[in-house]
Amino acid sequence: MNLKAELKILTLITAAFLAAFFLPVESKSFQTSVVAMFDLLRWYAREHVVLCLLPAFFIAGVIAVFISQASVIRYFGANTKKWLSYSIASVSGTILAVCSCTILPLFSSIHKKGAGLGPAVTFLYSGPAINILAIILTTRILGIEMGVARIIAAVVFSIIIGLIMSFIYRREESVKKEEQMNINVPAPGRPFWKTAFHFFTLVLILVFANWGKPGEGDTTSVWFYIWNFKWHITILFSIFLVYSLIFILKIKWHWVTVATIATIISGILSVILVESSTLSPIIPMVVAIASLSILLISDKRNEENKDWLLATWDFAKQILPLLAVGVAIAGFLLGSHYNSQSIPGIIPEEWIYSIVGGNSLGSNFFASILGAFMYFATLTEIPIIQGLLASGMGKGPALALLLAGPALSLPNLLVIRSVMGNRKTLIYLSLVVIMSTIAGLIYGNLF
């Protein structure tokens, strides 16, 4: 008998028993926190899994299977010139328009393909931090100086964080450099423009399917018109995807046609039968994803297509359970806050309001910590911070929360840990918190 292992099991059983024994089910705040946990889980499942995460998994699968290792190493590898790799990684978020959870499969994919630690981490931070939609909305709602400060700090800090991570693990990166110098990468099976066309078609479907609603009263801006016609634009790029499946991936045209017709019919029925504007787009997206999956797994002519689906599934089964656990914990601790809905978590909101006031080191640090663990979906951090500012939050802590919040979250950290390990994740978390705190202090003193 392994005494150490048995003691570990006994400790876990005892801890679970004590937690159940002293569970404060009669407490009103505990009951509200449980409601907040399930409310956030439900909202996350409705708003993000089908329209946001599943397309992101397929995009990550494209990187894993169709984009050659040579291409990733060329732009993000350990031997790539730093100015090139960090420049590309630091501005990637402007075209991806993703949140902290959606960036994870893409980060995991380029990490596995051989990207250097520094550029990969820069990409991980910058992706959600400089989401172009969020920057525009920040400028419109919170002021131009806040928007400019957010984009400058996010780009600069993403590079600094990446460089520091690369320096800390320089021995590991040196080994990677030597390995990549001698790597023999086979030539890609198709021209790069075809792979790029397929990749960016999926990216644009992801971007426009998740285009955020403009602020109240905004009916004349470009943002509003794009939002108003976002499903028309998404359909246009879906037609490009049909072209790509037939002429680039060489899937039989009649099977693609059947899948397309099934998706169109499901879309028409969802508009007619489903009253909720939130749920109606989910049905055709589910049908489209299911149809695409069947097409790929059934393709006997091109093994790469099946590999794309299998890579997508690998990312989904690795990331989805961790995200679900993280969202549940975040909802229980910090509450459920989206749109105009707000259900408090077990941590009293008045504690948060009292700590983030002013522009002290403590208020900026706490705002950074709050942002690092609280879950923000794309764009939702802006109305939340607007409400906090109205409740007395300082401008410095507001920027600190803007820098740490979209880039990190508890669900996000659980997945990063599974990719990079405990120590690297802790260092990455610490760097984001420190940089956000410094930015908040500087900004708060200037404005």
N, C-alpha and C positions, 0 to 999 in steps of 0.2 A: 504494500500500500504506500502511495506517495502522500506522506503526511501534509506537505505544503499544499498540494493540490486539493486535498480534502478540506483543509482549513479554509481555503479560498472559497470553496463551494458552501461550506457552513456559514462563512461570513456573509455571502450573498443572500443565502436563505434567511439568515437572521435579519439582515437589513430590510429585505422585502417584507418579512413578518412585522417588524416594528413600524414600517411605513404604513402598512395596512391597518395595524392595530390603532395607531394614533391619527389616522386619516380624519381631518376635521370636516367631515361631510355636512355637519350642521352649520358651519360658518357660511355666512352670506357671501363674503368675499371669495371663499373657495368655490362656492357654487357658480358665482359669476365668472371666475377664472376658467372653470371647466367649460362653461358656455362659450367664452371667448376662444378657447382652444379649438373647439369643434367648429365654431363660426369661421375662424381663420382657415382651418383645414378645408371646409366646404368652399369658401370663397377662392382659395388657392386652386382647388380641383377644378372649379368652374372657369376661372379666369386665366389660368396659366398652364395647366398640364397639357390640354389638347391643342390650344392655339399657339402656345409659346414653347413649352418644353419638348413636345414630340417632334415638331419641325426642327428644333435645335439638335435633337439626337440624330436625325437623318443628316443634318449638315455635318455634324461631327463624324458620322459614318462615311460621308464623302471624303472628308480629310483623311480618315484612316485608310480608306481603300483606294480611292481614285487619285488623290493628290500624292505624288511620289515623295518618298523620303528625301530625295535630292532637292525638291522644291522647298520643303520645310527647312532643311539644313541650310539651303542657300540664303534664306532670308532671316531665319531665326536660330541657326546653328551656333555652336560654341566658337567656331572659327570665323563667323561672319563679322565684318567690321561693325564695331559697336554703334557708330552713328547711324548705320543703315538699319540694323536689327531693332534698336531701341526706338528709332523714329517711326518705323512701321508699326511696331507693337503699341506705341503710345497714342497713336491716332486711330487705331482700329475701331474704337467704339463709335466714331462718328458715322460709320456705315452699318454697323451691326445693330445698333439701337436695342440692346438687350439689357436685362436686369442681372443681378448678382448670381441668380440661380441658372439662368439660361446660358451664361458664359461658361459654366462649368464643363459641359461635355466638349465644348470647343477647346478649352484650355487642356483638358485631359487628353484630347486627341493630338494636339501639337506637341504636348509633353512626351507622349509615347512615341511620336515620330522622330524625336531627337532634337527638339528645340532646346537651346541653352536655358538654364534655370532663370537667368536674369531677364531675357526677352519674354520668356513664358510668363513670369510673374508680372512683368510690366503689362503684358496683354491681359492677364487676369484682372488687374486693378483697373486699367484704363477702359476696358470694354464697357462696363456699366457706368463708370464714373463720368465719361464724357459723351454719353449717349446724346446725340445732337438734338433729339426731341426734348430731353430733359433740360438741356442747356437753354434752349429757346424759351421753354415754359418758365424756367427759373428767372430769366431776364424779364419776361412779361409780368410775372406775378410778384417776385421778390425784389425786382429792381435791376438795372443794368450793371451796377457795380458788383452785386452779388453774382450775377451770371458770368461776368468777366473774371472775377476772382475764382469762381468754381472751375472754369475751364483751364485757366493758367495753373492753378494749384494742382489740379488733377493730372495734367500732362507732365508737369515738372516732377511731382511726387511719384508718379508711376515709374519714371525713369530712375529717380533716386532710389526708390525701393528695390527696383530690379538690380541696379548696380550694387547696392549693399548686399543683397542676397547672393549675387554672383561672387562678390568679394569674400563673404563669409565661407562660402563653399567653393573656393577657388581650386582646392586640390581635386575635388570631385569634377569640377569643370575642366581642369587640365587633362584628366583621364578621358573625358568626353571629347575634348579637342583631338587627342591622339587617335581615338577610335574613329572619329569622323574624317580624319585625314586619310585614313587607310580604307575607308568603307567603299565597297564596290556596289553601286546602286544601278540596277538594270534600267534601261530606257523605258519611259512610259509607253503604255500600249496605245495611246491615242494622242493627237495633238493637244497642246496645252490649252488652246482657245476653247476647245470643246469641253474640257473639264471645267474651265473657268466659267463658261456659259451655264453649265449645269449647276455649278456651285452658287453663282450669284443669283440665278433664278430662284433657288431655294431660299437664299438670304433675303431677297426682296419680297417673297411670299411671307416670310416670317415678319419682316419689318411692317408691311402694310396691313397684314392681318391683325397686328397688335398696335396699330396707330392710335394714340390716345385721343380722347375727346377734348376739344378746346375748352377754355374757361367759359363761365356763364357770360352771355351777352356777346360773345365773339362769333359773329356771323359773316364777317367780310374778309378775314385773313386767309392767306394761302393754307395755313394749318387747317382751318375750318373746311375749306373746299376739298382738301385731300382726305380729311376725316369723313366728310359727307359722301365721298365717292371711293372710300377705301376698299370696299368689297368689289367694286367694278375694277379697280386697279389690281387687286389680288387675283381676280378671275383672269385678267389679261396675262399676268405672269404665270398663272396656272396653265394657260394655253401654251406658253413657252415651255413649261415643264412637259406637257404632252409631246411637243416637238422633240424635246431632249430625250424622252424615254424611247421614242420610236427611231429617231435618226442618229442619236449619239450612243445610247445604251443598247440599241438594236433589239428592243423587245417587240414581239409580234404586234403589228399595228391593230389587228382586229381585237386582241385582248385589251390593249390600251383604250380602244374605242369603247368597249363594253364597260370598262372601269370609269371612263369619263362620263358616259351616259348615266351610270348608276349614281355618280356624284352629283350630276346636274339634277336628276330626279329627286334625290334626297334634299338638295338645296331648295327646290321649289316646294316640296312637301313641308319642309321645316318652316318656311315663310308663311305657308297657309295654316298649318296646324299648331305651331308653337307660338304662344303669345309673347314669351319673354325674348326681348332683343338680345339678352346676354346668352341664352341657351341656343337660339336658332342657328347661329353660325357653327356651333360645335358639331351638330349632326352631319352636315356635309363634310366637315373636316375629318370626323371619325371615319366616315365612309371612304373618303379619299385616301386616308392613311392605311385603312384596312385593305383597300383595293391595291394600293401601291405595294403593300407587304406581300399580298398574294401573288402579284405579278413578279416580284423579285424572287420569292422562294420557289416559284414554279418554273422559272427560266432555266431550261436545261442547256441552252446554247452558250451562255456566257456565265462562267462561274463567278466573275467579279460582281455581277448583280446580286447574286445570293450572298456573297461576302459583305456587300453593302448593308443588307438587312441584318445579317448576323452581328456586324460591328455596331449597328444602331441598337440592337437588342442588348449587346454587352454594356453599352453606356447606360441604357435605361435601367437595367437591373442593378447596376452598380450605384447609380445616383438617386433614383426615385425613392427607394426605402429610406435613405439617409435624409433626403429633403423632407419626407413626410414626418419623420421623427423630429427634425429640427423645427419645422413649422409648428407642430403641436406644442413643443416646449416653449417656443417664442410666444405663441398665443397665450399659453397658460401664465407665463411670467410677466409679459409686457402688454398683453391684451390684443384685441383685434381692432385695427384702425384702417379703414379704407373708405373712399368717397366721403359721405357725410356720416358714416356709421362709426361708432366708437363704443367698444365694450372693454372696460378696464381689466387688467390682469391682476395677479396676486400682489404685484408691487404697486403700492398706491400711487396714483397719478400726481397727487399733490407733492409727493417726495420729488418727483422728476421736475415739476414746475419750480420748486423752491431751489433746487440745486443748479439748474441751468440758467438762472438769472445773472445779469451782469457779464463781466468779461474777465473774470479771474482765471488763474491757472486751473483751479479745481472745477469751475463750471465748464471750461473748454475740454478738460480731460474727461469729465463725466459724460458730456455730450458725445465725445468720440467713442467712449465705451458703449454708451447706449446705442449709437449707430452701428457699432461693430456686431452687436448681438440681436438687435431688433430687425425683423424682416420688413423690407420695403420692396414692394413691386415697382416696376418702372413707372415713374411719374407720380406715384402716390406720396413720395416723400415731400413733395413741394406743398400741397395743401396742408399736410400734417405740420410742417415747419411754419407755414403761414399762421396756423392756429396757435402754435407754441409761442411765436413772436407776439401775437396779440395777447397771450397770457403772461408776458413779461420776460420771455427768453431773450438773452443778449444776442446781438448780431454775430459776434465771434463764435459762440457755441452753435449758432444756426449754421454757419459755414462749416464748422467742424463736423456737425451731424450730416450735412450734405456731402462731405467728402468721404466719411467713413460708412454712412448708411447704405447707399446704393452699391458700394464696392464689396461690402461684407454683410454677413448675417449669420445667425447660428446655424441654419440649414446649410449655408454655403461653407462654413468652417468644417462641418462634419464631412462634407464631400472632399474638400481640399486635403483634409487629414488622410483620407483614404488614398489620395494620389501622391502626396508629398511626404506623408509621415508626420508624427507628432511635433518633432523639434522644428522643422521648417515651417509648419503651420503656425506654431507659437511665435516664431520670429517674424513671420509675415504679419500676423495679427498685431504684434507689438509695434512694428514699423508703421503700419497704417494708423494706429491710434496716436503714436507720437507725432507723425507728420500732420495729421488732422488737428491735433491740439496746437501745434506750432502755428499752423495756418489760421486757426481761429483766433489765437492771441494777437497775431499781427494784424489781421483784418479788423478785429474789434477795437484795437488801438487807433487804427487809421480812420475808421468810420463810426 
